[in-house]
Amino acid sequence: APTEEPEKFRHAHILRRGAQVKDAYDYVIVGAGTAGLTVADRLSEDGKLLLPEQVFIGIQPPSKLLTFLAVPDSVIQRSNGRNFFDPGIQYNITSVPQIDMNEREQQVRIGCCVGGSSAINGMVFVRGTKPEYDGWAELGGPGSTWNWDGVLPYFKKASHFNPPDEMLAKNFNITWDPEVWGQDPNTHIYASFPNFVNPGMIPMYKAMAKMPGIAIPKDGAGGKSGLFWFPTSMDNIKYWRSYSRTGHYDNINRTNYEVLTMHKVKKVLFDGTTATGVQFVSREGGNGTLTVKANKEVIISAGTVHTPQILQNSGIGPKDLLEKTKIPVLVELPGVGQNFQDHAYLSVNYQWGNGTGPIPPNITQTGSPSSIAGPNLGAWIGLPTITDDWEKIVARYETQDPAQHLPQNSHPYVIAGYKEFQRVHAKLLRSRDANWLWVPIGGGPGGIVMSMHIVSHGTINIDPDDPDAEPIVDYRALSNPIDLDIMAENIKFMRKFMNSSDFAQYQPTESSPGANVDGQELRDWIKRVLIPTNFHPIATAAKKPKEFGGVVDEGLMVHGTKRLSVVDGSIMPLLPGANTQQPVYMIAEKAVDLIKARQ
Ligand SMILES: Cc1cc2nc3c(=O)[nH]c(=O)nc-3n(C[C@H](O)[C@H](O)[C@H](O)COP(=O)(O)OP(=O)(O)OC[C@H]3O[C@@H](n4cnc5c(N)ncnc54)[C@H](O)[C@@H]3O)c2cc1C
């Protein structure tokens, strides 16, 4: 049974009952996920000087087991995709039916455990490109430090890079640039390569390298598009998952770092517009509502889906929504829960007509047990390399009236913000160095094509009838037809790749949608099969000026408030052309410097 005293386990102090929480801490961090644990670890590092103290209000899934985790950590660490389907450690949220996807709904996957989504993700460890982060800065306004040069030092700090095995690197042409990686001994998020790669990948690599316009950067982490090998978030000793829990929580024994599990924050408490603490409840019911004070700052790290819920329930958000929900408006901030974006993908399926294709028949796809993640190769491609029609698509996009493609009655600030987004996105569309398409290369024929920038913007808002229930997630997938145009070009790029002369001997045939499917028929097929998320939700508390639908400023402080910040994936103003965990670790590391600087 739970004890009254904090437990000294292998971790930061774990509290399991609200009553164990002190009255006040320096920092109260909401959410023990990817960003939250990173910030807490770094802020409490100076603990010997008795500087900051903080509590986490982490949530765990309802579990009948009286253990810290419904799923043992060794299982989480050793597994890969299996975690996607584990109901014990993720939320149960489904989107509203997507009108332009034939009314299909989408399961919203996010981690609900210590470690958050980093405990269940696919461990792909990439960053995106320079023009994309320069776009973040441009949307932030003059003098923004969130451009490529301003984020690179924090990417370097956020992980400890382990180069691939020498023979493996030589045989597979795995190159890397030590200038863009860090090896800080105090950083325990590891970026490593498996010790086995299927030799069948070599012909796939060669065929992609020959595609017109495909660059081969020395290291994809250097901010360039192209064909490159990338690491996995795993250690290079056991080849187990490296995530925010193992990197910023396990093996830490500090009296000033406490985590409360099985509780959920409902709202932020204020004195005027100064945040003073939070109100929280037990996930198991009972004990009523509890409060804890923050002497220095409340930091919300609840992730893109729940951060807007906490803000809106605190009276910070779109006025009409708050009034409808009968929540008194503390700060009218139209952008909270708006601007929502995620990567979208589908599979173009092929079969080899002749044998096993380039994969030697006696080798299994995963090879050695040390390869716990998917193959570490991909092509990340700009629109001008995907299609010769790129300028036509850009011209169509930049002449659109944003109001036509945003939710009805969008606030003028949100519309003004989209105009800015459209301007920056048009630049990215013209760049060969912004990643519009990701083709993960696994050795099989065909496969996933992923749109890495999405121009349809969705919403994540509280349910006016039940604001404490899970929020209402609406991707508004394909609501802007430009996303359909680009996905159709992505499919055609895959066809060009599979028609490569290198594959002729294996006689590839397209099984779905089918080689002759084109035009309107292809667009209809996309609507039937598109998955509007790669579980990379962003932008519901975007770092932009308030007048452009932004929620946080350059220091990640919530507009119109004091002592309240957001540090998680929700602050990204536009998608990086990359899976989002490395960007989230970077955001957290940069936030720590910003937080320390203002104290
Ligand atoms: C299935 C899946 C696969 C993915 N694959 C990859 C991949 O291969 N590579 C990659 O780079 N990225 C991947 N991602 C994305 C990446 O993991 C996320 O972008 C990143 O982890 C998000 O970090 P975060 O800190 O914003 O949120 P999270 O890590 O989700 O943390 C939010 C935390 O807040 C807690 N919380 C929420 N509401 C409350 C509340 N009211 N009170 C208290 N606590 C609360 C949550 O329980 C959670 O612990 C994947 C994600 C998923 C879900």
PDBQT file of the ligand as one rigid body, heavy atoms in Angstrom, charges set to zero:
ROOT
HETATM    1  C1  LIG A 601       3.235   6.528 -30.643  1.00  0.00    +0.000 C 
HETATM    2  C2  LIG A 601       4.215   7.635 -30.833  1.00  0.00    +0.000 A 
HETATM    3  C3  LIG A 601       5.309   7.473 -31.670  1.00  0.00    +0.000 A 
HETATM    4  C4  LIG A 601       6.224   8.507 -31.844  1.00  0.00    +0.000 A 
HETATM    5  N1  LIG A 601       7.366   8.280 -32.547  1.00  0.00    +0.000 NA
HETATM    6  C5  LIG A 601       8.349   9.209 -32.547  1.00  0.00    +0.000 A 
HETATM    7  C6  LIG A 601       9.618   8.923 -33.096  1.00  0.00    +0.000 A 
HETATM    8  O1  LIG A 601       9.905   7.815 -33.551  1.00  0.00    +0.000 OA
HETATM    9  N2  LIG A 601      10.558   9.905 -33.081  1.00  0.00    +0.000 N 
HETATM   10  C7  LIG A 601      10.297  11.142 -32.569  1.00  0.00    +0.000 A 
HETATM   11  O2  LIG A 601      11.181  12.009 -32.630  1.00  0.00    +0.000 OA
HETATM   12  N3  LIG A 601       9.108  11.433 -32.025  1.00  0.00    +0.000 NA
HETATM   13  C8  LIG A 601       8.141  10.487 -31.965  1.00  0.00    +0.000 A 
HETATM   14  N4  LIG A 601       6.952  10.758 -31.367  1.00  0.00    +0.000 N 
HETATM   15  C9  LIG A 601       6.697  12.132 -30.868  1.00  0.00    +0.000 C 
HETATM   16  C10 LIG A 601       7.418  12.511 -29.576  1.00  0.00    +0.000 C 
HETATM   17  O3  LIG A 601       7.524  11.410 -28.727  1.00  0.00    +0.000 OA
HETATM   18  C11 LIG A 601       6.639  13.665 -28.918  1.00  0.00    +0.000 C 
HETATM   19  O4  LIG A 601       6.588  14.772 -29.805  1.00  0.00    +0.000 OA
HETATM   20  C12 LIG A 601       7.240  14.176 -27.629  1.00  0.00    +0.000 C 
HETATM   21  O5  LIG A 601       7.576  13.097 -26.788  1.00  0.00    +0.000 OA
HETATM   22  C13 LIG A 601       6.254  15.096 -26.925  1.00  0.00    +0.000 C 
HETATM   23  O6  LIG A 601       6.818  15.615 -25.752  1.00  0.00    +0.000 OA
HETATM   24  P1  LIG A 601       5.994  16.595 -24.800  1.00  0.00    +0.000 P 
HETATM   25  O7  LIG A 601       6.848  16.901 -23.646  1.00  0.00    +0.000 OA
HETATM   26  O8  LIG A 601       5.459  17.714 -25.614  1.00  0.00    +0.000 OA
HETATM   27  O9  LIG A 601       4.704  15.764 -24.336  1.00  0.00    +0.000 OA
HETATM   28  P2  LIG A 601       4.632  14.353 -23.568  1.00  0.00    +0.000 P 
HETATM   29  O10 LIG A 601       5.925  13.645 -23.610  1.00  0.00    +0.000 OA
HETATM   30  O11 LIG A 601       3.442  13.644 -24.109  1.00  0.00    +0.000 OA
HETATM   31  O12 LIG A 601       4.393  14.771 -22.058  1.00  0.00    +0.000 OA
HETATM   32  C14 LIG A 601       3.216  15.318 -21.545  1.00  0.00    +0.000 C 
HETATM   33  C15 LIG A 601       3.037  14.765 -20.127  1.00  0.00    +0.000 C 
HETATM   34  O13 LIG A 601       2.066  15.551 -19.449  1.00  0.00    +0.000 OA
HETATM   35  C16 LIG A 601       1.205  14.707 -18.721  1.00  0.00    +0.000 C 
HETATM   36  N5  LIG A 601      -0.066  15.424 -18.557  1.00  0.00    +0.000 N 
HETATM   37  C17 LIG A 601      -0.995  15.693 -19.490  1.00  0.00    +0.000 A 
HETATM   38  N6  LIG A 601      -2.030  16.379 -18.930  1.00  0.00    +0.000 NA
HETATM   39  C18 LIG A 601      -1.722  16.539 -17.626  1.00  0.00    +0.000 A 
HETATM   40  C19 LIG A 601      -2.407  17.159 -16.528  1.00  0.00    +0.000 A 
HETATM   41  N7  LIG A 601      -3.604  17.741 -16.677  1.00  0.00    +0.000 N 
HETATM   42  N8  LIG A 601      -1.821  17.113 -15.307  1.00  0.00    +0.000 NA
HETATM   43  C20 LIG A 601      -0.605  16.519 -15.150  1.00  0.00    +0.000 A 
HETATM   44  N9  LIG A 601       0.082  15.906 -16.148  1.00  0.00    +0.000 NA
HETATM   45  C21 LIG A 601      -0.474  15.938 -17.381  1.00  0.00    +0.000 A 
HETATM   46  C22 LIG A 601       1.098  13.474 -19.612  1.00  0.00    +0.000 C 
HETATM   47  O14 LIG A 601       0.641  12.364 -18.891  1.00  0.00    +0.000 OA
HETATM   48  C23 LIG A 601       2.531  13.326 -20.099  1.00  0.00    +0.000 C 
HETATM   49  O15 LIG A 601       3.285  12.564 -19.193  1.00  0.00    +0.000 OA
HETATM   50  C24 LIG A 601       6.016   9.746 -31.188  1.00  0.00    +0.000 A 
HETATM   51  C25 LIG A 601       4.924   9.913 -30.335  1.00  0.00    +0.000 A 
HETATM   52  C26 LIG A 601       4.031   8.865 -30.147  1.00  0.00    +0.000 A 
HETATM   53  C27 LIG A 601       2.877   9.063 -29.203  1.00  0.00    +0.000 C 
ENDROOT
TORSDOF 0
